[in-house]
Amino acid sequence: MKLPYHPPIESIPYTKVLHALSEPNRIRIIRCLHESGENNCTAYSIQLMLNKSTVSHHMKILREAGLIEGRIEGKEHIYSLRKEEIDQKFPNLLDSVFGVKEEDI
């Protein structure tokens, strides 16, 4: 199985990160990853009541924007937040995302 691509943190443009965070369900996924530490698409499909293919699409955008990283465990893709790296490159960005109220998303 092909390993997922993770862009180096130094190559991630701010505009790509903001674009990835411009969709409400992607913000919800980021917040869930922050709370859970890591998980697979199925967990977010159930939690957010979205099709697994929709969650996979959102995960791809978040991964390509450098916000999350994935690893393969058997047949599962497990995702986690690249919080330390993002915090170093874009200080306070994720903290502001975590502070947004659900009704404001």
C-alpha contacts under 8 A as a table, 3 or more apart, distances in Angstrom:
res1	aa1	res2	aa2	distance
3	L	71	R	7.30
3	L	72	I	7.27
4	P	70	G	6.43
4	P	71	R	7.20
5	Y	63	R	7.71
5	Y	64	E	7.29
6	H	63	R	6.45
6	H	64	E	6.51
6	H	66	G	6.42
6	H	69	E	6.29
7	P	11	S	6.74
7	P	12	I	6.91
7	P	64	E	6.59
7	P	65	A	7.57
7	P	66	G	5.81
8	P	11	S	5.55
8	P	12	I	6.95
8	P	66	G	7.54
9	I	12	I	5.49
9	I	66	G	6.66
9	I	85	E	6.67
9	I	86	I	7.46
9	I	89	K	7.47
10	E	89	K	7.63
12	I	16	K	7.10
12	I	17	V	7.48
12	I	65	A	6.63
12	I	66	G	6.40
13	P	16	K	5.46
13	P	17	V	6.72
14	Y	17	V	5.17
14	Y	18	L	6.21
14	Y	90	F	7.88
15	T	18	L	5.05
15	T	19	H	6.03
16	K	19	H	5.02
16	K	20	A	6.21
16	K	65	A	5.60
17	V	20	A	5.13
17	V	21	L	6.31
17	V	62	L	7.89
17	V	65	A	5.30
17	V	66	G	7.27
17	V	67	L	7.14
18	L	21	L	5.00
18	L	22	S	6.11
19	H	22	S	5.06
19	H	23	E	7.77
20	A	23	E	6.69
20	A	26	R	7.01
20	A	61	I	6.19
20	A	62	L	5.81
20	A	65	A	6.44
21	L	24	P	7.35
21	L	26	R	6.09
21	L	27	I	5.74
22	S	26	R	7.68
22	S	27	I	7.69
23	E	26	R	5.45
23	E	27	I	6.59
24	P	27	I	5.13
24	P	28	R	6.33
24	P	105	I	5.60
25	N	28	R	4.90
25	N	29	I	6.18
25	N	48	L	7.82
25	N	58	H	7.76
26	R	29	I	4.96
26	R	30	I	6.18
26	R	58	H	6.07
26	R	59	M	7.77
26	R	62	L	7.31
27	I	30	I	5.08
27	I	31	R	6.19
27	I	97	V	7.15
27	I	105	I	7.78
28	R	31	R	5.06
28	R	32	C	6.10
28	R	48	L	7.94
29	I	32	C	5.00
29	I	33	L	6.09
29	I	44	Y	6.98
30	I	33	L	5.11
30	I	34	H	6.18
30	I	81	L	7.11
31	R	34	H	5.02
31	R	35	E	6.35
31	R	97	V	7.64
31	R	98	F	6.07
32	C	35	E	5.09
32	C	36	S	5.98
32	C	44	Y	7.93
33	L	36	S	5.12
33	L	37	G	5.31
33	L	38	E	5.62
33	L	39	N	7.07
33	L	79	Y	7.77
33	L	80	S	6.11
33	L	81	L	6.06
34	H	37	G	5.58
34	H	38	E	7.91
34	H	81	L	6.58
36	S	39	N	7.00
37	G	80	S	6.06
37	G	81	L	7.23
38	E	78	I	6.52
38	E	79	Y	5.31
38	E	80	S	4.43
38	E	81	L	7.33
39	N	43	A	6.59
39	N	44	Y	7.93
39	N	78	I	5.24
39	N	79	Y	5.47
39	N	80	S	6.89
40	N	43	A	5.73
40	N	44	Y	7.12
40	N	76	E	6.67
40	N	77	H	5.74
40	N	78	I	4.61
40	N	79	Y	6.01
41	C	44	Y	5.32
41	C	45	S	6.05
41	C	52	K	6.40
41	C	55	V	6.09
41	C	56	S	6.32
41	C	59	M	7.89
41	C	77	H	7.32
41	C	78	I	7.62
42	T	45	S	4.89
42	T	46	I	6.27
42	T	52	K	6.25
43	A	46	I	5.38
43	A	47	Q	6.07
44	Y	47	Q	4.84
44	Y	48	L	5.58
44	Y	49	M	7.61
44	Y	50	L	7.61
44	Y	55	V	6.92
45	S	48	L	5.53
45	S	49	M	5.43
45	S	50	L	4.78
45	S	51	N	5.78
45	S	52	K	5.30
45	S	55	V	6.14
46	I	49	M	5.04
46	I	50	L	6.84
50	L	54	T	6.37
50	L	55	V	6.56
51	N	54	T	5.18
51	N	55	V	6.43
52	K	55	V	5.07
52	K	56	S	6.08
53	S	56	S	4.96
53	S	57	H	6.18
54	T	57	H	5.08
54	T	58	H	6.34
55	V	58	H	5.07
55	V	59	M	6.08
56	S	59	M	5.00
56	S	60	K	6.18
57	H	60	K	5.17
57	H	61	I	6.49
58	H	61	I	5.19
58	H	62	L	6.22
59	M	62	L	5.05
59	M	63	R	5.93
59	M	68	I	7.84
60	K	63	R	5.06
60	K	64	E	6.00
61	I	64	E	5.19
61	I	65	A	6.09
62	L	65	A	5.12
62	L	66	G	6.39
62	L	67	L	5.40
62	L	68	I	5.91
63	R	66	G	5.07
63	R	67	L	5.71
63	R	68	I	4.80
63	R	69	E	5.75
63	R	70	G	7.53
64	E	67	L	7.63
65	A	68	I	7.91
66	G	69	E	7.28
66	G	82	R	7.42
67	L	81	L	6.16
67	L	82	R	5.59
67	L	83	K	7.53
67	L	86	I	6.90
68	I	79	Y	6.55
68	I	80	S	5.51
68	I	81	L	4.40
68	I	82	R	5.15
69	E	79	Y	5.59
69	E	80	S	5.53
69	E	81	L	6.41
69	E	82	R	6.51
70	G	77	H	6.21
70	G	78	I	5.40
70	G	79	Y	4.32
70	G	80	S	6.45
71	R	77	H	5.67
71	R	78	I	5.30
71	R	79	Y	6.54
72	I	75	K	6.93
72	I	76	E	5.76
72	I	77	H	4.63
72	I	78	I	6.11
73	E	76	E	5.25
73	E	77	H	6.31
73	E	78	I	6.95
82	R	85	E	5.62
82	R	86	I	6.06
83	K	86	I	5.13
83	K	87	D	5.83
83	K	94	L	7.44
84	E	87	D	5.11
84	E	88	Q	6.23
85	E	88	Q	5.19
85	E	89	K	6.35
86	I	89	K	5.18
86	I	90	F	5.58
86	I	91	P	7.29
86	I	93	L	7.88
86	I	94	L	7.61
87	D	90	F	5.19
87	D	91	P	4.61
87	D	92	N	6.36
87	D	93	L	6.99
87	D	94	L	7.04
88	Q	91	P	5.79
90	F	93	L	5.76
91	P	94	L	7.81
92	N	95	D	5.03
92	N	96	S	6.13
93	L	96	S	5.35
93	L	97	V	6.56
94	L	97	V	4.90
94	L	98	F	6.17
95	D	98	F	5.08
95	D	99	G	6.17
96	S	99	G	5.04
96	S	100	V	6.53
97	V	100	V	5.51
100	V	104	D	6.53
100	V	105	I	7.11
101	K	104	D	5.32
101	K	105	I	6.85
102	E	105	I	5.39
